[in-house]
Amino acid sequence: MALTGVAALVVPAVPAGAAAGTGAPPPPAPGEVVPGQRTATPALVQGIRERAPGTGSAAAAARAHLDGKRERYRIEHARRDLVPVGTTASGGRETVRLQQRHRGVPVLGGQYVVRMERKAGERIVTGTSGRYFTGLSTTTTAEVDEELAVERAVDGVLDDLAGRQLSKPPREGGEETPLRGTDHGLVVLPTGAGVLTRHVTVRGTAPATGEPVLQEVYVDAHAGYPVLAYSGIKTFGAPDRAADRSAADAARQRVRAAGDGKGSGVRLDGTTVALDVFRDEEGGSYLLRDRTRIPDEYGARALATWDARGRNVGEVSGQWPEGIEQFASPAPEFGAEATEAGAVDAHWAAGQVYDYFRDKHGRDSLDGRGMGIDSLVGVTEFGEPYVNAFWDGRKMVYGSGDEEYRPLSAALDVVGHEMTHGVVEHSANLVYAGQSGALNEAVADYFGNAVEADVLGTPVTGPDSGLVGERLCRTKGPRECALRDLGDGRTTAKSFLGLDFANDNGGVHLNSTIFGGALWDAREELGADLTDRIVYKALTEYLTPLDGFTEGRAAVLAAAGDLGVAGSGLKALRGAFTAHGIVPGWELALGADSETLFDRINTTGTGLGAGGGWWTASRSNEDGSEPYSVWAGRADGKGQPKLISPNDGRYHVNPATDGKTVVWQAYGSAGVEILARSLTGGIVRTLWSGRSGGSVTGVDGDVVTFGFANVGGRSAVAYLSLKDPADVTTLGGGTYRRAYAPSVSDGRIAYREWRRVALGARAVYAWRILVVDVVTGESTVIQEYPDTTGLGPTAINGTHVFWLLDEDPADGATALRRAALDGSEAADLLPEYGPDARYAYDLTVSEDSATILSRLPDAPLSNEAGPKLHQFAAAGTPGAPGTYRGRVSCNRGAQTHPAAVGSSQVVWLDSTTGTTDVVTRTRPTGRCD
């Protein structure tokens, strides 16, 4: 499912004729209708004034209006299929949000908004907007139960993490991963006729890095395959709340207030600020707990700041950590400890942000209904500095900072950014992936900067007014320190990065300043107060969860019209969007330097294969609603791709080919099978079946290899012969021996192994790179490493074995190492150290070339942002001129799942154009500007 913005065409409405036989004048026609995309329901109706039927609630009146205008809205039964999710009222205006249900099941992103005014006891509908999907017909009977959905969701997150990080050792004798899943029930994804899924939240810590994991995963409810996944952690750089609410409330209720009062503290920039605090009756101390802004007679809700120093970020993400307390002081003046931890800044800034939304927009806390506001400060990453901040769906979490960056709460715009994520979640609830996620980030940046500018008196015309996080650094200047700049001038044509959801959630940060910059430019043109009201109105009354840049532009323009902006003001607002390339149809202008072999594959979580002059990939139908099938085609682009797998309701994924045979995995509710079929046709053969497949499948001649996880979730590698598939050899899969990432060539299989070994009287753990001869069964140890080393996938050709490794996790880079098949002559084609060092995490080889997939974390807005392909001469002399051939392609978007065809030709999945395509280049581009 592609969560991208799409063009909306504005067309004039056709005036309705007079009602027959009544002599009454025709009803007023909508002044403007924006048709929806792939739905008969309009995305926007504006400029109407129609009496809403009934005298009941606002939601009842809204649904009655929609039911009474079926010809316009094409909503068959609004009272049945639209469920109220919230009504906001301000100054005689009411905005009703309605959630679409298909046969009683919620539809992801299906939300319709009705705007009304109340006058003289009547409601007048002034406009509607949103997404109601009229083409849904999918069944709502699930074949996959909760247990299998959770298992597949966790497996899918593991595969995704493994594809982006080098492996680190699993926990001794334990499970493969400290991840757990929670099923939230059925959800329909609104693609085509609809895809029935189970929504599972997977949380925990990443096995390789220890970073927090909170993934929203949607598992096909018929076949059990994860078809959509994105992160629920809205970092600066919504989980299930029921489980942790009791712990948080219990912690709060331990406090008994003797009285609210005023305190003070020193911010990290040296300024002294007033703090709203209160005194704990039992302990006699003063707490960073503000009940004046959020009054609650029971004492459970407040604006509170909590001491999470030393707590691991994975411990606090999406859950309430047991045992933490609010920051306390024996006197109302908080001292150096609270300052250095960032607690003073967090508490003061949270109050400023609360006041901004209350005073300027009339909002009662983040949810509009007086929710408590909790800030956790001082979080680390396994005791090491954590330089980030995030909103996890119920609280703000601020990292400890490091030698250069202060604790993340030190910047008022960062605090405003994170708290705005809470406002967004409780209004438009923009899905945190793709363009809607970038819109989410853009709005958070805008209001974070707006709060800071208002509180500090920064003029919007100032050269640094658009910087985000510029006050975090101890030594760097503002522009060098800032993490983003709303004045960077980025446009869709020159700057938009098409990324898959495995990379920055589809570009939520990397693309955000395109839209955020347009909003900030508008603030300079129209003035702070008016623009703030326009953007807030667009967020709370127009935007819906799946909106992208084009819909965001339409929402802001419509909100401006409601506020009386016209003439030069409206022209300036349009100009701000146009200057950033946000115009209808902008996606069509995105270009690439590669040749497309297979377009719009509409898949997720599956790789592709190549060999013998052929490629093979999985594909869904045009709207992404069908289970995936496997296709194959010639790498020279001649002829038409051919369907290889059956369309049997299963998901056919991770195919591989040697130019003669295609081998792949088939996911169904009963398990996973390894299937094979000749490129010339014939029957589909079942080679193996099990509970779960890994992400790697390989074939070369008679030999097939693949990764899988056994019942205990322990990783293993298997290989078999096409002539006798019943004779399966398994490597790893035990408690103290695991095997990963097989590759095959010329009757040999390379893989990496983690195992326990004896060292005197004690046992230690170690990594090995091995090559096994399929005919003899003999294994050759290529190299061994301690378990502190990170190892990536292997690749093998007729003369060498290749692998990725990270011997120094602190440097953030990896080496591409090569050795002869007997383990001799080991050398680095890409060293781990030096000016050209990169973080690589996937590779593919031919006899001539080695191609790695890598990223540069320090190039956030350049052509190196996101995963890119780099190529080396496979047999070249390390360090010699010509060994490094350069970038395979200069495409701006994500380049993933590379597969070597032969010589220097590579095929890969490319997301540059906003869709994912199978593309190729026969030789590297070289350098990219």
N, C-alpha and C positions, 0 to 999 in steps of 0.2 A: 504494500500500500504506500503510495507516494504522498507524503504530506508536504506538498509544494503549493505555492500560490499559482492561481490560474487566471487567465484574462477574463474580465467581465465586460460585456458589451452593454452600454447604456442605450436604450431605445425608448422613444416616446410611447406613451400608452394610447390606445385607440379609444376615443370617447364612446361611451355607451349610448345606445339609442334610447329614446323615451320609452317608458314602460307602456306596453300596448294596452289601449283601452282606458288608461287612467287619466290621461291629459296632464299627468305630472311631469315636471321637468326631469331630464335625465339626472341620475345621481352623479355627483362630482367624480371625475376620473382621477386616478393617481397622477400626480405631476411627473413622476419618474419611476420607471421600473427597470431594475437590473436583473436580467434572467439568471437563474442558477446554472451551474455547470453539471451536466449529466443528471438533471432533475427538472421536473416541470414547475416546481415551486420557485418563485422569484427570490433572488438573494437579497434584494432591497426594494422596498416600496416606500416612496417618500412623497410628501406634499399632499397628503389626504387629510380630510377632517370628516370622519364618519362616526356617527353615534354607535357606541358599543351596546349590544343588547344586554338586558338583565340588570339587576340591582344588587347582585351578590358580590363576591370577592373580585379583586382585580384579575386573578387567574381565570375565574369563571367567565368574566366578561371578555378576556382576551381569546379564550377558546371559542366562545360563542361567536365572536367576530370572524374568526377564521372559518368556522363551520358555515357561517352565513355568506361567505364569499368564496365558495368552492371553485367557481370558474376562474377566479384570479389566483388562488393559492394552490389549487390542485391537491389539497389535503383532504383525504376522503372522510376521516372521522377525527377531528381535532380533540374532542372530549375523550376519546378512547386512546388515541395514539400519541398524545402530547401530555406529559406529566409536569406539573409545576415544580420548578427547582428553586425559585426565589423571586421575590418582588421587592423592588426598591422604590421608595417614594420620596420626592423632594420638591418643594415649591409648587404643589398642585400637579406634579407630573408623576406618572407611575410607569415603571418598566418591568415587564413580566418576562421571565425566561422559562421556556418550556423545553423539556427533554423528550426527544423522539423515542418511541418504543416500537419495535416490530414484533407483532404477535406477543406482546408483553415483555420482550427482551430489550434492554437499552441498546441504542445505536451510538457507537463511538462518534463524537463530534456532531451528532444530530441534535442541534439546538436551534430553536426559533424564538425570536424576540418580538414582542408587541409593545409599542410605546403609546401611552395615552395621557390625556389631560383630564382633570376633574373640574367641572364648572357647573355651578347651580345644581349640584346633586347628580349630574350626568357625567358619563365618561365619553370622551371623544378620542377615537383612534387617530393618531397623527402619522404613524408609519410602522413598518415591520422590517425585519431583516434576519438573516441567519441561513441555516442549512437544514432542509427537510428533504430526505432522500426518497423519491417517489418510486424508484425502480426495484425496491427490495421484494424478493419473493422466496428467500431461502427458508428452509425448514428450521424450526427451533427445537428439534429433538436431538439431544447430544448422544453420541456413541462413546465418547471418552469421559471417564469419571474423573473426580477431583484428584485422586491419587496419581493417576497416570499423567494428567495435565501438569501437576506440580513436578513430577519426575522429569517430564520432557522439558519443562520450562527451565529447571535447574540445569539439566544437561545442555540446553541451548545456550544459557549464559556462560557455562563453563567453556563450551566450544568457542564462543565469541571472545572470551577473555584470553583463551589459549592462542587464538589467532592474532592477538594484538600485543602479547607479551611473551617474553622468553620464559620457559618453564622454570619454576623453583621447586624444591623438594616438597612432597606432600607431608602431612603430619605423620609422625611415626605411628604405625600400626592403626591409624585412624581412618576416617573417611577421606575421600579425595579432596573435599572442599568444605569449608565452614559456611555453606550457603543453605538457606532454607526458603521454602516457598509457601505462600498463603493464597488459596483460591478465593476469588471474589465473585464467582458465578459467571453466568453466560453474558456475552456481549456480542452484538453484530457489528462487524466491520463493514462500512458502507461502500464497498467496491462492487460494481456491477449489480448482480442480483443479491449480493450480500454474502459474507462469510461468517458462519456461526463459530464463535470462539469461546474459550474459557480464559478469563482474565486472571493472571497469577502475578503477584508481587514477589520477586526474589530479592532477598536481602542477606547481608553478611559482609564478608571481607574477601577481596580477591586473593586467591592462593599465591599468586606470584609476587604481589606487591603489598598486600595488606591494606590497600585502599578500600574505602567503603563502597559497597555495591548495593544499589537499590534500583532494580530493573522492573519496569512494567512490561510483562510479556503476555501476548495473546496467542493461545494455542488452538489450532483448528480443532473444533469439537467433534469432528468426524474421523480424522486421521491422526490426531495427536502431534502435529508438527507446528513448531513456533513460527507464525507468519508475520509477527510484528513485535519488536522489542525496542525500548528506549529507556534512558535513565530517568528516574524520578527525582534525582538530586539536582537542585537548581543551584549550581556553584556560581561563585562570582567569576572566576578565571576563565500523587500524594499517597503517602503511605497509609496503611491501615492504622488508624490512631487508637483503636480500642485497646490494644494490648498494652500500651504504655501509659494510657491516661491515668489509670489507678495509681501507678507508681508516682507519677508527677503530682497528682492531687494529694496523695498521702504525704509527700515531702512538704507541700505547701501547708497542709493542715497542721503540721507540727508547730507552725508559727502562730503565736497568739499576739495580736497587736495591742499595745498599750496606747498607741497614738501615732498618727501620721505627723510628719514634720519635715523640716528643711535641713539638708545637710550640704556638704560641699566636697569637692575633690579637684585634683589637678589632672588635666588631660595630658596625653603624651606629648602634645606640642607646647606644654608649659603653661597654658591658660587655666585659671581657676574658674570653675563653673558651679552653679547651684544644682543640688540634687534633691529629688523628692525621695525621702526615705521613711522608714518607721522603726520603732523600737520593739524588740522582742521582749515580751513580758517576763518570760522564764529566764532567758540568758542575759538579759540586760544589755544586749548589744544592739547596734543600729544596722539595719539591713538595706541593701539596694533593692528596695521593694516599694513601688509607687502605686498607691491605691487611690490617689486623687484623680487621676485620669480615667481609671477603670474602676469605679466604685462597685463593690460587691459585698452585700451584707454578711455573706458566709465566709468571706476571706479567701476563697479559692482562686479567684481571678485577680490578676494585678499585672503591672509592667515590672518584671523582675529580672535580675541579672544573676547568673549562677556561676559558681566556681568549678570549671571543668579542667583545670590545669593538670597536665599529665595524663588525661584520659585520651585513649587512642580514638582517632576519628571514626574508625569502624564501630566503636562501642557506643557512639552517640548518634549515629546516622539512622534516622527512621525509628528510633526507640528512645525511651527515657532512661539514662544511665542511673542505676541504683546508687544511692549514697551521696550524691552531690548535694551541696548546700548553697544557699544564696550568700553572696559576698557580705561579710559582716565587719563591723568596726566597733571598738569600745566607745568611740565618740562619734558625733554626727559628721565630723570632718574625716573623710576617708584618706588614708595615707598612701605612702609610696607603693606598698604591695598591690593595692587596688589599681593604682595608676599603671604600674609596669605590666600587670596582667591584661590591661585593656578594659578592665571592668568599668572604670569611671567613664571612659569614652563610650562604651556600649550603652550604659544606662542613660547618660545625658543625651546621646544621639537618638536612642529609641524614643525618648520623650519628644525630641524635636520633630521626628518624622510623624509620630502620632499627632502632634499639634498641627502639622502642615495639612494632613488629610482631614482632620476635624474642622479646622478653621477655614480652609480654602474650599473644601469640597463637601463639608457636612457629613463626613464618614465617621462612624462609631467603631473605631479600631479596624483591624485588617479585614475582618469578615463583615463589617458594617453592622454587627450586632453585639459589640462589646466584648469580643474574645480577649482572653489574657494574652500577654506578649512576653515570651521568654527568650532570653539571650544567654547562650552558653559561651564562655570565653576561655582561652588558654588551651584549646585542643591541640594535641600533637599527633605525630604519626609514628607510633612505636617509640615514643620518647624523643624523636627527632623533630625539628621544626616543621610546622605545617603552615604553608603560606597560601591560604585560601579561605573562603567563607561560603556558606550555603544556607539556603532555606530548604528544609526537608519535608515540608508539608504541615508542620506545626510549630516550629521554633527556628530561631536563627542560631547558627553555629559559627564561631569565629576562631580561626587558627592563631597559633602562638606567635607567628612571625619568625624572623631569623635575624642574622647579624645586620642585614640591610633593611628588611621590611619590618616595620612595627607590627604589633598585633593588628589583625585586619579590621577590628572595630575602631581603629584610630582615624579612619576616614569617614566623615559624615555621609559622603556620597555612596560609600560601600554599604553602610548601614541602611541608607535609604533604598538602595538597590535591592538588598535582601528582603526588606520589609515590603517593598512593592511587589515582589514575587507572591507574598501572601495576599495582597490586594488583588492581583491578577487571578490567583487561584480561586478566590471567592467572588469573582465577577465573570470575566470572559473565559477563565480557565483554559487559556491557550495551551494546547498540547505541546509538551516540551521536546519537540523534534522537528527537524526540517524548518520550513519557513515560519510555521506557527511558533516554533520554539525561538527562532531568531526574533520574531515580533515580540515574544514574551521578554527576551533579553533587552530589546530596544526600549520597550516601555519602562522596564526596570532601570535601565541606564538613564532615561530621560527624567523620571521623577527623582531618582537618586541625586542627579545633578541639580534639578530644580530646587530640591530641599536645601542642598548645600548653598546654592547661589542666593536663595532667599535669606537663610540664616546668617551667612557670612557677608552678605551685601556685595556679592560678586556680580559685576555687570555682565549681561549675556553677550555683549560685544567684545568682552575681554579676550585676548588671544588664547588664554588657558581655560576659558569657561567650559569648554567641551571635554576637558580631560576627566577621566574616571580613575580614581584611586591615586591621584598625583600627590597626595599628602601622606602617603604611607611610608615613604623612604626616610632613612636616617641621614644619608649623605647625598643621594642623587637629587638632581633638580626635578621640578614638576614634570616637565615633558619627557625626561628620561625615565622617570619613575612610573608614569601613568600606564595602566594596563590596557586602556582603550582611549580613543579620542573621537568624540562625536563630530569634530570638525576635520576629520581626515579626508573628506571629499570622495569617499569611495562610492562607486556606482555599480549598478547591476551588470553593465556591459563589460567593464574592465576589472571588476573586483569580486563578483559573485563566485563563490566556491561551491560547486555541486558535490556534496559529500553524502555517503551512505550513513545510516544511523550508528554504525560502529565508530564513526569518527566525529567527535564533537556533537554527537546526537544529530548529525545531519547539518552541522554548521551553525548551531544556535549562537555561539559566541563569534565565530569567524565572519558571519554575515550580518551580525546585528547592527553594526554601525552604518550600514547602507540605509536602513529605515530610521534608526535612531538619529543619524545625521540629518535626515530630512526634517524630522520633528524639531531638532535643535535649531536648524536654519529658520524654521517657521517661528520659533520663539524670538529669534532676533528680529524678524520682519514684523511680526504682529504684536510683539510685547509679551512679557512673561505671564501676566495674569490671564489674558485672553487665551493664549496658547495652552496654558495649563488646563484651563476649563474645557477647551476643545478636546484635548487628548484624553482627559478623564471621562468626558461624556462619551467619546468614541469607545473607550475601554469598557465602561459599565453599561452602555445602552445599545451598542451596535456590534461589537466584535463577538465572535463565537469560536469554539475551541479549535477548529481546523483552518481558520483564516490565515492567509499568507500576505505577502506584500501588496498585491493588487487589491485584495479585499480590505486590507488595512488602510490604504489610500482612500478607498471609497467611504470607509467608516469615518475617517477624520474629516473629509470634505462634507459628508452629510451632517456630522455633529456641528461643524462650523456653520452650516446653513441654519441649523436649529437655533444657534446662538446669535443669528442676525448678521453673520459675516457675509459680505457681498462685495461686488465691484472689485476695487484694487486689492482688498484684503483677501478675497477668494482667489484672485489671480496670483497673488504672492504665495498663497498656500499651495496652489497647483504647481507653481514654479519650483517650489522647494522639492516636491516629489519628482518632478520632471528632471531637475538638475542631478538627481541621484539615480536616474534611469528607471524610476518606478512608474511605469506607464503600462496600459493594457497591452499584452502580448510581448512583454520584454523578454520572456524566457526563450522565444523563438530566435532571438538574436545571438544566443550563446553558441560559440563555435569550438571546434576541436581540430587537432592536426593528425588524428588517427583515422584509419579506415574502419567504418562500421561493418561488421559481419552479420550481426543479429541485434536488432534494436528492441527497446522497451521490453526487457525480459520480465520485469515485475516480480522479482524474487527477493528473498532475504535469507541469509544464513547458509548459502550454498556456493561452492566454488565451481571451477570449470577445469577442463583438461585439454591437452593437446599432444600431438605426436604423429609422426608419419605423414605430415602434410595436412592433418585434419584437426579440427577443434570440436569440443562437445560441451554443452552447457544446459542448464535447466531453464525452463521458461513457463510462465503462467500465460493466461490470455491477455488481451489488450487492457482490460480494466483490472487485472490482478485478482479476479475472484475465483479462478479455477485452481485446483491442486496442480503442482508443478509436473511437467513432463520433461524428458531428456531429448535433446535434439543434437544433431551433428552436421558439420558442413566442412567444405574445403577451405583451407587457410588462405588460398589465393583468391578467395571470393567468387570463384566460378561456380556455376550451378546453383541449385536451391538447397537450403538446409532440409534435412530429412528427420522425421519423427522416429525415434529409436524405442522409446518406452511405451507401454500401454497406458491409456487414460482410464485407470481403474479406481480413481478416488484416493489413491495414495499419493504421497509426495516423493517424487523421484529426484534425488539430489546428489551432489558431489560426484559427478561423472568423471571418468578418465578414459583416455584412448591411446593406443599406439599406432593408429592408422589402419588397424584391421578389426579390432574388437573394442566395444564400448562396455565399460563396467561401471556400475553405480549403486547407490543405496536407495531403498524404497521404504518410506516410513508409513506405517498404518497403525490402527488401534491395537492390532495383535502383536506388533513388534517391528523389527527392522530386518530387511533381507538385502543381501548382496546379489545383484542381478547382472547378467551379461547377455550381449547380443552382437552378432557380427555386423559390421558396417554394410555388408552386402545383403543383409536381411536374414530371414530364418526365425527360429523360435527364440523366445526370451527364456534364458536358463536361470534357475535359482541355484546359487552357489553356497549360500550360508544364511542362517537366520539367528537372531539373538534379541536381547532386550534393548540394546542401544548401539548405534554406530558412532564412530568418531567423525572427524571432518576430512579425513584423508583416505582416498582410494587410489590405487595405482594398478596399471596393467602393462606388461611388456612381454609380447609373445605368448608363451604358455602360462606365465606366472601372474597371479593376482595377489595383491596385498592390500590390507586395510587396517585401520585402527578401530578399536571398540572398547567399551567399558563393560565389565562383568556385573553380576548381580550386586556385588559389594561396592560398585562404582570405581573399581580399580582399573587403571588403563592397561591395555594390552595391544599387541600387534599380532596379526594372523597372516599367513600366506598359504596358498593352495595352487593346484594345477587345474587348468581348464579341462584337461583330459580326465582328471580324477578329483573332482571338487570335494568328495567326501573325506579325502585325506588332508586334514587341516592341521597345520603346525602353528602353535600358539607360543608367543614370547611374552613374558611378563604376566601381569594380571594378578600377582600375589600380594600379600600384605607387605612384604619386604622386597618386592621386585616388581617394578612397573616398566612398561615399554611405550614409546611414543613415536609419532611422526615417521612412518615408514616411507621409503622411496625405492623404486626398483629400476634396474637397467641391466641388460645382458646376463640374466640369471643370478643377479646379486641383489640383496636387499640391505639398505642402510637404515639404521634407526638409532634413537637414543634410549638409554636405560638408566633407571635409578634403582639402586639396590643397597642392602645392608651388607657390610663386610666386616670381618673381624680385624681388630687392631690390638694385638696382645690380648689382654684380659677383657677388653671392652669392644663394643661394636660401634662402628661409624657408618656413615652413609656417603655414597659417592655416585657420580655420573660417569657413564661411558658412552662413547660413540662406537658402534659396532657395524660390521659388514658380515652378512651370512651368505654363504654359497648355497643356493637352493638345491643343487644336485647332491652335494656331499653332506650338507647340513653343518659344515664347519663354520665357526665364527672367528672373525679377526677383530681384536680390540684395536681401534684406530687411535683413540686417546682417552685418557681418564682425567676427571676433574673432581675437586671437593664439592660437597653439596652447597657451598656458598656461591658457586658459579651458576649463572643463568644460561640455559641452552635452548636454542631455537630448533627449527625443523632441519632435517637433512635433505640432501639431494645427491644423486649419484649418476655418473655417466660411465662410459667404457673404460676410463683410465683413472678417475679421481672420485673421491667422496668430498662433499662440501657441507659445512654446517655454520650456524650462527652461534656466537657465544658472548657472554658478558662476564669477564673475570673481575671487573671492578664495578659493582652496582652503583657506586657513588658518582661515576662519571657520566651516566646517562647515555652511553654509547655502546655499540656492539662491534665485534669483529666478524668478517667473513673469512673463515679458515678453510683451507684446502689441503688434502693429503692424498698420497698414492693409495691404491687399494690395499696395500700391505701395511699402511700406517706410516710409511716413511715420507720424508720430504714435506712435512707439515709447514705451511706458510700462510700468511694472511694476504689475501687479495685486497681487503679493506681493513686497515688496522683499527683497533679500538681507540687509539689515541692519535691526536694530531688535528690539524686544521680542517681536514675533510671528514672527520668522524661523524657518524650518524647513528641513529637508533633503528636497526633493521630487525624485522620480525617475520619475514617470509622470504623464500627464495625458490628459484627454479633453474634448471640447467639443461643445456644441450651439449653436444660434443664440443661446440665452439664457444659457447657463451654461458656466463653465470649472471643471472638477473636477481636483484634483491628488491624487496618492498621495504621502504624506510620512511621515516619522518624526521623533521627538524623541529623540535619543540620551541626553539627560540626564533622561529620565523613565522609568527602568527598570521601576518597579512600578506606575505609574499607568495610567489608561485610555488614555493616549497611547502606551503601550509597544507596539511593533510598528507595522506600516504602517496608517495611517488616511487617510480621505478627507476633504478640505476643499473647499468650493465657493465660487466667486466669480461675480459678475455679469459675463458675458462682455463686455457693452457698457458696463459701469459706468465711472464716472470714478475712476481710481486714487486711493485714499486717501479717497474720499467715503464718508459713512455708507451702509451697505447694500451696498457693493461686496463685502465679505466676508460670506458668509451663514453660515459656521460649519461644524461637523462634519456630514457627511452622515448618519452613524449613530454611536450610542454603543456599538455592539457592542464587547466587550472583545477579541475575537480579531483575527486578521489580515484585513485588507480589501485585496484585490489585484485587478489586471486590470480597472480600471473602464472602463465603456463608456457613453457618453451615449446615452439613448434619444431625448430631446427635452425642451425646456423645462428644468426642473430635475431630471428623473428620471434616475437612474443605476442600472445593474445592475453587480454585481461578484461576485467569488468571496469567500466569507466562511467562516472556519474557527472561528468562536466556539464552536460546539457540539461540537467535536472531530471533525467531519467537514467536508468542503468542499462548500458549497452555492452555487447561483446564487441571489442575493437581489437585492432592489430596494427603493428608497424613491422616492416621487414628489417629495419635497421634503426639504431638510436638517432634521436634528434641531435644530441650532443649537449649544447649549452642552452639555457633558457634565461631570458631577461627577467 
